[in-house]
Every structure is written in C-alpha cells, then in structure tokens.
C-alpha cells in the first residue's frame, strides 16, 4: 500500500489531461482491471487481447494505466457477470479465463466494474426499446418489469461482496476500486425516437441505474473498497445529448462504440473519475 501511495503521489494530478506514456517507462505499479463491457469498451478502436471480449486499448483501464505509468493486466470482457470473475467465460472466439486469476499478491491496484449483466440491464434496454414502438408516450417497460430490476439489484449485492473478499484475499495490500456505471439517460422524459424509450420509461430506467450504483457503493463500503462514482458530472452527456457532447451512445450509435455504452469521451471521463478518487483517498 505504501508503494501505491508513493507512486500515485508522484504521477497523479486529477485536473490534468491523461498523458500518453512512452514504451518501457513503467513505475512498477501493477494494475489489474476486471469487469464487463462498460470496462472493456466494445467497438472503441482498437481491439486487443481475446477478440471475443471486444476489449479496447482506449478503455478506461488503458487510460488509467498510461497516466500512472503502470503495468496493466486487463481481463475485462464483454458480457461478463459476477460468476465470470471466478469461472471461465466462453466467447465467440475462445474462452476468457477467470478474471480473478489476474489478481496476485504483487497487485497494487484493482478496479472492478461488474453487476450490470447480472441485473440484465442491457437486455432490458433492448426490450424496452421494442416496447416503445407501440407506446412512445407511455410506460410499457416499467409496467412490465415493475420491481423486478430492484430485486435483481438486491440479489446481486452479495455476489459483489464475495468477489471483493476474494480480491482482498489474493492481493491483501492492493487498493481496490469498484467502478460504477456512467449515466445512460437524461433526467426527464428522454428523446424518443432518437433514443427509442417511452417517455414514462426513461425515469424508471434512470432510477434503476441509480439504484444499481447505490448498491455497488454500499458493497464497496462494506468490503474495504472505494466506490468510483462515474455517474456524477455526466449531466448533458447522456445518450440524448448532441453528438459532440455525448459520452455514452444510444441504441443507434453515432461514434465508434457499442450501443448503450461509453464512447472514447466517456472512457476518458471514467478514467478521470478514477484518478480523482485515487487522489482524494491517497492518504486514507
């Protein structure tokens, strides 16, 4: 932990842009990034590693590692659930090993971005988009799902806690960060048909995302980890925002990124939030 604090103090300034780092210039900081597609950055150029994971070299782990001059092991994978932290995950081009295998006693920093697929959030968005075609001014999605999403979020909480305890057991001296989900939708009624979600369903889905982040924050606090609030500071950068201001794509992307996922600008925002969180907690 002392080595991590010293390295961060020397390399981090939260208000500065994320720099590129020349090859071979490493501080020796060892960083493991675990997570799902919101970590992997599907369809953001350029892909690397196991192709089936759709892992980008411009995702937030790559940006954070560059800013810290750290040695990165990025095992994030599109479609990952909490079970894939401890089990092999099949993909279309091969198998991603259990992500927790990347965490060792020498690991200094771990980021964990997981839980959305356990709740089925992306699948729900697609289903809600289809429902909106028949009732654009209604709330068919919230009528259909009701309290289901909150129940799924509650059921995911102990799974997050278990993963965090396993991470601590493997890397007892590491700083562990739980990375929340960036805002997808605006406050209010949305922007149908630009983002095809019924006006009554936008606040329902936005509230569900807030509840998911609240659960992740609580799980982090209960398991000696730090929550990174990436939802904060995203007003005006959601899927309904103009293309030049958008940090997350809608169901019909206008940037090179997966639907309903962060684009390059979104990844930069998440990386900056991680750096700010590390800077603010460096002496804790």
Helices and strands as residue ranges (DSSP letters): H 2-11, E 30-35, H 37-40, E 47-48, G 51-53, E 55-56, H 60-68, E 71-74, G 82-85, E 89-91, E 94-96, G 99-102, E 109-113, H 116-119, H 121-132, H 140-145, H 148-170, E 175-179, H 199-222, E 226-228, G 243-245, H 264-280
